[in-house]
Amino acid sequence: MSQVSPVAVRRSPKYGVFTAIGVALGLIAALILTFAFTGTSEPSPFTEVRYSQSQTFGFILLWCVPAGIAVMLILAMILDRTVGRRTRQVNVVREVTDETGSLD
């Protein structure tokens, strides 16, 4: 026995992919910010400690990665709202099978 019924299908973005792209963009931004400014040669005015370039990269990474994720997820939600409005109707065939195993 089979039934045909119409359903609405819409595309939606893959949020995991957008999150991974946000992490990559945050990493690239942290690299650029770390090597663009030479502020590690002088001690910090607050702690009087001289930080290495890898420590500075780690500190900047703590801000850039979550910011990159947030920006990309906001973009994914905007795309979901705009692309998600376009739906199309398709016909789906639903088949019901008997699982009892009888061969009548």
Summary of the structure (lengths in Angstrom):
residues: 104
radius of gyration: 26.1
end to end distance: 15.4
largest distance: 87.8
contacts: 229
relative contact order: 0.27
helix: 51%
strand: 17%
